[in-house]
């Protein structure tokens, strides 16, 4: 039996804590050690491992301080940008820790070395897929990110999406601009506004919700295609071209 809890960090990050076994825990993308240490000590948990999805500072900078106290393996991408990874993970690898089993997916695009961890009906996807959005291109390509999101979209629709940032409201605002006729987006935005009004996380989402409301997973939908073509001011012949136009549009959207 596992349970998953958010540890807020910085302005809008979530460090995910996976609790399992006999008071053991794994943390995902600990950019800041302080709130992680506080949680582990308050809950009397032992850190069994650290999982890293990619090399950006707000996902890795807490690792050294955690390793000063806990002798835990650090699972992450085979990346020249991270010195602490031991062992590096590749597509198809499985991490197994006392009943916790997570499969590694390579999901480049936000960065060229991005991975995700999937298991127990949960996906820890860092900055690849957000609630109603996706990551910016900061080292990877639009083609890579499109294929990574296609891979994620083929997981079971019950999969819970544990991304690393509270970007939901801004992403849903963009989603409504792309697909104003989608009633599910309006309904989700209203619910998210109520949740944030209570200062609660909108995460995790589910893949079912993402497939219904996330424009970056809906590049075959007619209204999404038309909106992307209007932004690009040209005909877009493939879903990948629609995705690329949407990503460019989102970069300048306010």
C-alpha positions as CSV (number, residue, x, y, z in Angstrom):
1,X,0.0,0.0,0.0
2,X,1.4,3.3,-1.0
3,X,0.3,6.9,-0.4
4,X,1.5,10.0,-2.2
5,X,1.7,13.5,-0.8
6,X,2.7,16.9,-2.1
7,X,5.5,18.9,-0.4
8,X,5.2,22.5,-1.6
9,X,8.4,24.2,-2.5
10,X,9.4,27.6,-3.9
11,X,6.6,29.5,-5.5
12,X,4.7,26.8,-7.3
13,X,6.7,23.5,-7.2
14,X,5.5,20.2,-5.7
15,X,8.0,17.7,-4.5
16,X,6.2,14.4,-4.4
17,X,6.6,12.1,-1.4
18,X,5.7,8.4,-1.9
19,X,5.2,6.7,1.4
20,X,5.2,2.9,1.5
21,X,6.3,-0.2,3.5
22,X,7.5,0.2,7.1
23,X,7.7,4.0,7.3
24,X,9.8,4.3,4.2
25,X,9.6,7.2,1.7
26,X,10.8,8.2,-1.8
27,X,10.9,11.8,-2.9
28,X,10.6,13.0,-6.5
29,X,12.5,16.0,-7.7
30,X,13.6,17.6,-4.4
31,X,14.7,21.0,-5.5
32,X,14.7,22.2,-1.9
33,X,15.9,19.9,0.9
34,X,14.4,21.9,3.8
35,X,10.7,21.1,3.4
36,X,11.6,17.5,2.6
37,X,13.6,17.1,5.8
38,X,10.9,18.7,7.9
39,X,8.3,16.2,6.5
40,X,10.5,13.2,6.9
41,X,11.3,14.1,10.5
42,X,7.8,15.1,11.4
43,X,6.4,11.8,10.0
44,X,9.3,9.7,11.3
45,X,10.1,8.4,7.8
46,X,13.3,7.0,6.4
47,X,14.3,8.2,2.9
48,X,14.7,5.1,0.8
49,X,15.5,6.8,-2.6
50,X,15.4,10.0,-4.6
51,X,13.9,10.1,-8.0
52,X,14.9,12.8,-10.5
53,X,13.1,13.5,-13.8
54,X,15.5,16.1,-15.3
55,X,18.4,18.3,-14.4
56,X,16.8,21.8,-13.8
57,X,17.9,23.3,-10.5
58,X,14.4,23.4,-9.0
59,X,14.3,19.6,-9.3
60,X,17.8,18.6,-8.1
61,X,19.3,21.3,-5.8
62,X,18.1,19.6,-2.6
63,X,19.8,16.3,-3.3
64,X,23.2,17.0,-1.7
65,X,21.7,18.1,1.6
66,X,19.5,15.1,1.7
67,X,22.4,12.8,0.9
68,X,24.4,14.3,3.8
69,X,21.8,12.8,6.1
70,X,20.4,9.8,4.3
71,X,22.4,7.2,2.4
72,X,19.9,6.7,-0.4
73,X,20.3,5.9,-4.1
74,X,19.4,8.7,-6.6
75,X,17.6,7.4,-9.7
76,X,17.5,9.7,-12.7
77,X,18.3,10.2,-16.3
78,X,21.7,9.3,-17.8
79,X,22.6,13.0,-18.0
80,X,25.9,14.9,-18.2
81,X,24.1,17.7,-16.2
82,X,23.6,15.7,-13.0
83,X,26.6,14.3,-11.0
84,X,24.6,12.5,-8.3
85,X,22.7,9.9,-10.3
86,X,23.5,6.4,-9.2
87,X,22.3,4.4,-11.0
88,X,21.2,6.2,-14.3
89,X,17.9,5.0,-15.7
90,X,16.8,4.3,-19.2
91,X,13.6,3.4,-21.0
92,X,12.1,0.1,-19.8
93,X,14.1,0.0,-16.5
94,X,12.2,-0.9,-13.4
95,X,13.0,0.5,-10.0
96,X,12.0,-1.9,-7.2
97,X,12.2,-0.9,-3.5
98,X,10.4,-3.1,-1.0
99,X,7.2,-3.5,-2.9
100,X,7.4,-0.1,-4.6
101,X,7.9,-0.7,-8.4
102,X,8.2,2.1,-10.9
103,X,8.9,1.7,-14.6
104,X,11.1,4.3,-16.3
105,X,9.8,6.1,-19.4
106,X,12.0,8.3,-21.5
107,X,10.0,11.5,-22.3
108,X,12.3,14.1,-23.8
109,X,11.2,17.5,-25.1
110,X,11.2,19.9,-22.1
111,X,14.8,18.8,-21.9
112,X,16.6,16.3,-24.0
113,X,17.3,14.0,-21.0
114,X,13.8,14.0,-19.3
115,X,12.4,10.8,-17.9
116,X,9.2,9.8,-16.0
117,X,8.4,7.1,-13.5
118,X,5.2,5.1,-13.8
119,X,3.6,2.5,-11.5
120,X,0.8,1.9,-9.0
121,X,-1.6,3.9,-11.3
122,X,0.6,7.0,-11.0
123,X,2.9,8.9,-13.3
124,X,5.6,11.2,-12.0
125,X,6.3,13.2,-15.1
126,X,8.2,16.3,-13.9
127,X,7.8,19.1,-16.4
128,X,6.8,17.0,-19.5
129,X,3.0,17.0,-19.0
130,X,1.2,19.5,-16.8
131,X,-2.4,19.7,-15.8
132,X,-4.0,21.0,-19.0
133,X,-0.6,21.9,-20.4
134,X,3.0,20.7,-21.1
135,X,6.5,21.9,-20.5
136,X,8.4,24.6,-22.5
137,X,11.1,23.5,-24.9
138,X,14.3,24.1,-22.8
139,X,16.8,21.8,-24.5
140,X,14.5,19.3,-26.3
141,X,12.5,19.7,-29.5
142,X,8.8,20.0,-30.3
143,X,8.9,16.7,-32.2
144,X,10.4,15.0,-29.1
145,X,7.8,16.5,-26.8
146,X,4.9,15.6,-29.1
147,X,6.1,11.9,-29.2
148,X,6.6,11.9,-25.4
149,X,3.0,13.1,-24.9
150,X,1.8,10.5,-27.3
151,X,3.5,7.9,-25.3
152,X,1.9,9.1,-22.1
153,X,-1.5,9.3,-23.7
154,X,-1.4,5.6,-24.3
155,X,-1.2,4.8,-20.6
156,X,-4.4,3.6,-18.9
157,X,-6.8,6.5,-18.6
158,X,-7.1,6.0,-14.8
159,X,-3.4,7.0,-14.5
160,X,-2.9,9.8,-11.9
161,X,-0.7,12.6,-13.2
162,X,1.8,13.9,-10.6
163,X,3.5,16.8,-12.4
164,X,5.9,19.2,-10.6
165,X,4.2,22.6,-10.8
166,X,0.9,24.3,-9.9
167,X,0.2,25.7,-13.4
168,X,-3.3,24.5,-13.7
169,X,-5.3,27.7,-13.8
170,X,-3.0,29.4,-16.3
171,X,-3.0,26.3,-18.5
172,X,-6.8,26.1,-18.4
173,X,-7.1,29.7,-19.4
174,X,-5.0,28.9,-22.5
175,X,-7.0,25.7,-23.1
176,X,-10.2,27.7,-23.2
177,X,-8.7,30.1,-25.7
178,X,-7.8,27.2,-28.0
179,X,-11.0,25.3,-27.6
180,X,-13.8,27.6,-26.4
181,X,-16.5,25.2,-27.4
182,X,-15.2,22.5,-25.0
183,X,-17.5,22.5,-22.0
184,X,-15.2,20.1,-20.0
185,X,-12.6,22.8,-20.0
186,X,-14.9,25.4,-18.5
187,X,-16.1,22.9,-15.9
188,X,-12.6,22.0,-15.0
189,X,-11.5,25.6,-14.8
190,X,-14.4,26.4,-12.4
191,X,-13.5,23.5,-10.2
192,X,-9.8,24.4,-10.2
193,X,-10.6,28.0,-9.2
194,X,-12.5,26.7,-6.2
195,X,-9.7,24.4,-5.2
196,X,-7.1,27.1,-5.4
197,X,-9.4,29.5,-3.5
198,X,-9.0,27.0,-0.6
199,X,-5.2,27.0,-1.1
200,X,-5.3,23.3,-2.1
201,X,-3.4,21.6,-4.9
202,X,-5.2,20.9,-8.1
203,X,-3.0,17.9,-8.5
204,X,-2.9,15.1,-9.2
205,X,-5.0,15.1,-12.3
206,X,-5.9,12.0,-14.3
207,X,-5.1,11.0,-17.8
208,X,-8.8,10.8,-18.5
209,X,-9.1,14.5,-17.6
210,X,-6.1,15.4,-19.6
211,X,-7.4,13.7,-22.7
212,X,-10.6,15.6,-22.4
213,X,-9.2,19.1,-21.7
214,X,-5.5,19.4,-22.5
215,X,-5.1,20.9,-25.9
216,X,-1.6,19.4,-26.3
217,X,-3.2,16.0,-26.2
218,X,-6.0,17.0,-28.5
219,X,-4.2,17.9,-31.7
220,X,-6.6,15.7,-33.8
221,X,-9.6,17.7,-32.6
222,X,-11.2,20.0,-35.2
223,X,-11.5,23.1,-33.0
224,X,-7.9,22.7,-31.8
225,X,-6.7,22.4,-35.4
226,X,-8.6,25.5,-36.5
227,X,-7.3,27.6,-33.6
228,X,-3.7,26.5,-34.2
229,X,-4.0,27.3,-37.9
230,X,-5.4,30.7,-37.1
231,X,-2.5,31.4,-34.8
232,X,0.1,30.1,-37.3
233,X,-1.7,31.8,-40.2
234,X,-1.3,28.7,-42.4
235,X,-2.7,25.2,-42.9
236,X,-1.2,22.6,-40.6
237,X,-1.1,19.1,-42.2
238,X,-0.3,16.9,-39.2
239,X,-1.0,16.7,-35.5
240,X,2.7,17.3,-34.9
241,X,2.5,20.6,-36.7
242,X,-0.6,21.5,-34.7
243,X,1.3,20.7,-31.5
244,X,4.2,22.8,-32.6
245,X,2.0,25.8,-33.3
246,X,0.2,25.4,-29.9
247,X,3.5,25.3,-28.1
248,X,4.6,28.5,-29.8
249,X,1.3,30.1,-29.0
250,X,1.5,29.2,-25.4
251,X,4.9,30.7,-25.1
252,X,3.5,34.1,-25.8
253,X,0.1,33.7,-24.3
254,X,-1.0,35.8,-21.3
